[in-house]
């Protein structure tokens, strides 16, 4: 059995010390989505208030801030799980059937 080195976890005392959003860019694990997505999230930028909720909860890191201050979805890496749409409190993200 390997002798793993134990690393202490830093104590974060203020909310500003926590990381914001995905800790890695969307391409850190795979080159792109494998193509099995059935539904894809579509972001209505007119309704988006840039609350960062979708950005924070995306497990694939496929949602990124754009230059306009709103967010954009990188469909090359999005798997279509729908977490972003479920968590969007103002319904600015809708899950739409993927067209082949």
N, C-alpha and C positions, 0 to 999 in steps of 0.2 A: 504494500500500500504506500502511496506517495505521502511524503511529509509536507503537507501544504503549509505555507507561511500565513499566519493570521495577520490581517491588516486591520488596523483600527478604523472605525467609521468616524468621519469628522462630525463634530457637533455644529449644526447650523443654528445660529441664534436669531436670525432675522430672515424674513421672507425673501429679501433681495439676494441672499446668499444661495438660494435654491436655483438650479438651472431652469432656464425658460425654454419650453418646447422640447422638441426631439433632441436627444443628445448626439445624434449622428445624422448626417445627410441621408436622403432616401436611398442612395445606392450603396450603403455600407455593407449590406449582406448579399444582395443579389444584383445581377445586372439589370433585370427588369421583371415585370409581372409575367407569370408563366402562361397567361391567357385564359385562365379558367373563370375569370370574373363574369358574373351574370348581371349584376346591377352595378352602376357606377354613380358616385355622388356628383351632382351638378350644383355648383355654387352660384347663387344669385347675388352678384356683386352690388346690386342696388339695395338689397335688403341687409347685406352684411354690415355689421357695426364694428368689426375688427376686435371682438372681445377675446380672441385667442383661444377660445375653448376647443375648437376643432383641431387647431394646431397642437395643443397640449395633449389631446387624447388619441391622436392618430397613431396606431401601433406600427405603422409602416414608415412614418416620417415623410409621408407623401404630400403633406400640406405645408406650403411655405409662404411667408409674407412676400408680397409683390412690391414693386417700387411705388405703387399708388397708396400703400398702407393697408390695402385689403389683402386677401389671401388667394392663392391659386393652388389647384390640385394637380400634382404630377401623375398623370394616368399611366405612365410607364411603370410606376411602382405601386400604385393603389391596387389593393386586392378586392375592394368593394365590400368590406365588412359592414359598413353602415354605422359604425360607432360615431363618426362625425355628424351624420344626419340626426341620429338619436340625441346627441348631446347639444345640438344647436337649438337654443331656446326660442329663437325668433323664426325658425323654419326657413333659414336662408339656404339650407342644403337639402336637396331632394334626391332620393335614390331613383334612378331612371334605368329601365331595362337596356342592357348593352346591345347595340346593333352590330351584327356580324357582317 
